[in-house]
Amino acid sequence: MDTESEEVHLCRLCADMMKTIRDRPPTIRPSRIPHNPTYGSLLLSGETCTICRLIASLWDHAEGTLTRHGVPPTKETQREYDVDLEMTEVERAESGVCWAFVEAQLHAKDTGFTFVSHFTPMAAFDTADPVSTCGAWKAPASSFDDKLAAIGGWMQECRFQDGHENCRPVPYAPLRLLAIDPDEGPLRLVQRQVATDPTTYATLSYCWGSSLPLRTTKATVSQFGDEIPEELIPKTWADAIRIARALRIPHIWIDALCIVQDDEAEWQAEVERMSEIYQGSMLTIAAVQSSDSSGGCFPSHLSRLENSELFFRTHLDRNDSASSVVVRVYQNDIRTRSLRNTAISNRGWTLQENILSPRILHCMQPEAHWQCRASYCTETGLKFSMEGLSVVPSTHHLMLATPPEYVGHRTVWRRIVQDYSSREFTYPRDRVPAIAGITKYFSSILDDAPILGLWRGSFAADLAWLMGSSHGSQGLEAPGRATGVPSWTWLACQGRVWYYLGGETFTRDRKLISHTELLRWDVQWLGVPFASPVTSAQVTVRGPVKPIRIVPFESGNRCIPPYFQVFDENLQPSAGHRFPWRCAGRFDDRDRNTAATYMCLHLISEPRGVGADGTMSMREVFLILEPFNMDGGAITRYKRVGLARIWGDTPTFNANDQVSLVLI
């Protein structure tokens, strides 16, 4: 196999690891990999071994994390940290590529912290395997033509092979499309005649960037219906058009062109139809790494490998010339590559494009990836079935292909909320419209009514969201409150939120008890629901309440989430109880640092098992509320100000102390 890869030498341990990947029968049974036992020995080996150097880089963040938690390490103590490598999957693909997923753990002694990371090593051998002709194994980055060849093969398989029935687009005709077939005339906008007429089209998922050189307005829509000069098309759009043409797709939908941007009524109407637009697409072309429309689908400046990627030739046995292999190593799980630290992975609008599209082409350097509802493929020759695969980008994409009665859809929704809330928006007003398409889809499969990001059928559990940490993903705005949105919905938060009990709690095998009942709700919109601003919103609920004095304290504030003192409990740690506190939570307003008594509403509880003394341990989750009188009215309404959890051997809330409350 002729390649442009450099020749490197691996340490004995990494060479043995690659031999194991080559020789071991396919399995998903975890097995420990003999390797450097400490972080210090790994760093030392990394001075000459490129894979050891990459593994050590997986924990570059560890020192900062420990420092934030009040246990800053020294260089000496770090070098003594234990290292464990475990191969969680290994297989030889039909293409001939041998690959594995490796979990790497760094145990920070005497701190209680373990840092878990992953990497994906794979190797191609000098054989007659199909992968030997693949461009992704001949150079650090495959060419555009190499990518087109792979894309064509993926599309052919998805359209015509058995097992891809769920990948078919739902027939739909968007209001406006860009006609790109050169045999049918110049680039131009075409408008539908009948919405139900089947139309074959691709969609583009991309970042606008700080400015957009071309867009359709009331002044240009008529002109663009005659012709759009190709020299005006920015590179990302032009690359997407090239891909669609190679697949013989005659139209493409690009939001900036296909929606009149200064027509508010049309904008709202089209936002409400995003679910149909992306579900009806033959292929969504995702410009994953381009920060604006000028970068192209495959940015040339990224054709060189990053520090988290390796591409080289080596001999697994230095005395055997036949042991020559070409190796690629990616940091993290290769199947989540399109979701991690890319230009569109943190943009609000692109999440629903990823979730709703039956087929997605992830345009990336050094290689493109394909995702449909049946399989996930990489240009390097890896192919994964989507069935039962929980780590594929996004987990939600897989779940949408399951039957409507699948009970895990509400869990999936909460995972979507956690992802979506962390994303960035050029215009804060878009936080509600940009999830309209996903909301509409889930409303149909749940047969439930959406209430500003929550659901009628699971309202109590949906209320149990927690404001995220202030040191979350890089680039996130400081957490705060959105204007015009009620306090009880996570959409009110400008910043990441978490579901307090964690996604795994909201599954069928948990004995979760709901204590708050939704009685009625009223949400008013300025225009089209979910596509226009909220003018007023309130819900009436009934559940157990209790006034609780909540006292933030210094030691508790160092934890994530912080601990509170309640009921004058003893805060002093003892030999048997390093953390004797039993109430943790967070105020939505981070400036609340003084003790006060709040009305608390019991949302849900979970029995935690019977202790040695025969008592049942209970975990209870509750809203923290404060009264809010509007215009001096007689009816007291309440605003949410936080969420907390408390646990103990006896219930904190009395089921008989129920009242009806209006939340705003």
Salt bridges, closest charged atoms under 4 A:
GLU7 OE2 - HIS315 ND1 2.83
ASP16 OD2 - ARG12 NH1 3.59
ASP23 OD1 - ARG22 NE 2.73
GLU63 OE1 - LYS75 NZ 3.68
ASP82 OD1 - LYS109 NZ 3.73
ASP84 OD1 - ARG32 NH2 3.06
ASP84 OD2 - HIS107 NE2 2.88
GLU89 OE2 - ARG335 NH2 3.62
GLU103 OE1 - HIS118 NE2 3.54
ASP126 OD2 - ARG313 NH1 3.30
ASP129 OD2 - ARG92 NH2 2.73
ASP145 OD1 - ARG242 NH2 2.98
GLU157 OE2 - HIS164 NE2 3.94
GLU157 OE2 - LYS383 NZ 2.32
GLU230 OE2 - ARG245 NH2 3.26
ASP239 OD1 - LYS235 NZ 3.41
GLU264 OE1 - ARG429 NH1 3.86
GLU266 OE2 - ARG176 NH1 2.73
GLU270 OE2 - ARG273 NH1 2.58
GLU272 OE2 - LYS440 NZ 3.22
GLU276 OE2 - LYS440 NZ 2.60
GLU309 OE2 - ARG337 NH2 2.19
ASP333 OD2 - ARG335 NH2 2.99
GLU367 OE2 - HIS369 NE2 3.69
ASP419 OD1 - ARG423 NE 2.82
GLU424 OE1 - ARG347 NH1 3.30
ASP430 OD1 - ARG429 NE 3.61
ASP448 OD2 - ARG410 NH1 3.03
ASP448 OD1 - ARG456 NE 3.37
ASP462 OD1 - ARG414 NH2 2.81
GLU554 OE2 - ARG558 NH2 3.70
GLU569 OE1 - ARG582 NE 3.71
ASP588 OD2 - ARG481 NH1 3.18
ASP588 OD2 - ARG640 NE 2.78
GLU606 OE2 - ARG510 NH1 3.04
GLU606 OE2 - ARG608 NH1 3.37
GLU606 OE1 - ARG619 NH2 2.69
GLU620 OE2 - HIS602 NE2 3.91
GLU626 OE1 - ARG592 NH2 3.05
